Amino acid sequence: MLDIIHLLPDSIANQIAAGEVVQRPASVVKELMENSIDAQANNIQLIVKDAGRTLIQVIDDGMGMSATDARMSFERHATSKIRTADDLFSILTMGFRGEALASIAAIAQVELRSRRMIDEVGTMIRIEGSEIKSQESVSCTKGTNFQVKNLFFNVPARRNFLKSNPVEMKHILDEFQRVSLAHPDIAFTLYHNDIEVYNLPAGKLSRRIVDIFGKAYREQLASCEEETPFVNISGYVGKPESAKKGRGEQFFFVNKRFIKHNYLHHAILSAFESTIPEGSSPFYVLFIEIDPSHIDINIHPTKTEIKFDDERAVYAIIRSTVRRAIGVYNLTPTIDFESDINFANLTNTNRFSDSPNPISPSFSGLSDFENARTSSQQGTYQPQRDDAYREKRDADQRDNSSSNTENWRKLFEGLEGFKPNNQASLGFDSEQMTMGSKANVITDESRRIAEIQEISAIQIQNRFIVAQAKSGMMLIDQRAAYERILYEKYYNNLKNKKSFTQQLLFPKTLDLQPADYQLVIEIQEEIKALGFSFEEFGQHTIKINGVPPEVQEENEKEIFEGLVQQYKTNQTDLQLDRLENIARSFSKRSSSKYMGELSKIEINLLIHQLFETAVPSYTPNGEPIMTILSLDQIAELLNRK
């Protein structure tokens, strides 16, 4: 029998390695920029065309390479940084993966020009799909000029998996920001399709932050400094009032290498405890310097996840450093001694922590609601997507259109003052629905329904609704309820491509970060389907001409920015399709404005609309909207037998 095991040709082995190293154009940008940094460059220029599909070019004024080194750099496992196995645990430079350039050359057309200061002429090498086409001496400036053309030209299947240009450009911008933040002492420039996106002069970290994120950050930064025998911390955190919903502008660098670390992020949130709203994250750019022997950077192919040998110690030091910075800069707000802290704690005891998965109980009516609530408390509740329940609900409604609208009324049947009207139409209609706010007009039909089917309910602190139910007392989170109602409305509008726009008398201009601008262009059709009307208005600027009717006057820019931030957070933390993400993002950001005082009719209308949604007991992200305290539970709270 013939032998069947054989060695792969280098060209195929390099393409396999490329699958790990080069996932998208941003991967090439990261590798080439880090190589330039290791070459001790003072100026690095990144030129991109068609979001990296056509061209990725990195030009630096670093040390350059000899003719032999230039040729060797494309060999697999070629490196200038590792001599023994022990060197793997003491690396402080960036691009040490020996297969990086070989992998890039395997799936692109590459041209390299490089010259050292001591050489009179430089070297040019052309490679296509791992095949060296030419190598010759040329006249060139000191440093290295690396061009990567037609990425994945010989692997069309990989090329087909690339996203749209705005999405791929957003990833490139993310990598550019991370590298440039980590090295403020180096000047960086970025051009996309011959348009200058960034021009970052060398300087201090604070200057680099302002140059990247805008002048608004100039007054928002607090310095963090701490030196210990184990670890050193330095960088900046933002003031509490600059915290934004979700996550986005948070950067950890360990030995100048960008990392993602949820545990250390929690340390930051813990330091800001009670100073920022729930669900918000502060801005921070923090550098952690530690002996490489105390970390393991090889647990993830992209090196963005690492392990510390003593994570608790790092956690405690970061938390202490940030907390002291907050105190030194007098960032902590004054305590409100008039608020009823005990009541606030009581009302929050039944809140769930944010869930990374959407929780959508499949039920209709009172009995299923009780079952879902009980099972969730016992840890046996199994989540599913909203759309799965929505399909089931629609099928049930085709069989018996009145079943859902009848079942929820059982919660209140038999109570004094509740007069059910079975003939009243409570069908959920996204075009006719009103939100019960001074910003909306309650239709005569909705008012009639709310008046006829009056529920014994009161509002507490403009946040909670307490309603008398048949089995006891129902407590409803007002903001969460509106989030569910708005989500249903926006999702239906997006799905059915129906939108309503209120034109602004005076259009508003909004300056966005380059990455955010690319994202807005990518999802502009969905944003417009919500009711926004906007157009491009210069570089990284849009002009908002109209907004959905629910958006309050003078609040258009804040709502639009919040929508983008929430979308990015959902994109990072959840696996959602675009429509689902847009609907969730806008409903979460819009619901906060419904925290005002409600009239009796508006309270009743809120309850009616809530129980007409697909999943009235949970927000789209799985947070509980309501809970029922039975008479026995109430008696137990009061120590009654």
Secondary structure, 3 states (H helix, E strand, C coil): CCCCCCCCCHHHHHHHHHHHHCCCHHHHHHHHHHHHHHCCCCEEEEEEEHHHCCEEEEEECCCCCCHHHHHHCCCCCCCCCCCCHHHHHCCCCCCCCCCHHHHHHHCCEEEEEEECCCCCCEEEEEEECCEEEEEEEECCCCEEEEEEECCCCCCHHHHHCCCCHHHHHHHHHHHHHHHHHHCCCCEEEEEECCEEEEEECCCCHHHHHHHHHCHHHHHCEEEEEEECCCEEEEEEEECHHHCEECCCCEEEEECCEEECCHHHHHHHHHHCCCCCCCCEECCEEEEEEECHHHEECCCCCCCCCCEECCHHHHHHHHHHHHHHHHHHCCCCCCCCCCCCHHHHHHHHCCCCCCCCCCCCCCCCCHHHHHHHHHHHHCCCCCCCCHHHHHHHHHHHHHHCCCHHHHHHHHHCCCCCCCCCCCCCCCCCCCCCCCCCCCCCCCCHHHHHHHHHCCCCEEEECCCEEEEEECCEEEEEEHHHHHHHHHHHHHHHHHHHCCCCCEEEEEEEEEECCHHHHHHHHHCHHHHHHHCCEEEECCCCEEEEEEECCCCCCCCHHHHHHHHHHHHHHHHHHCCCCHHHHHHHHHHHHHHHHHCCCCCHHHHHHHHHHHCCCCCCCECCCCCECEEEEEHHHHHHHCCCC
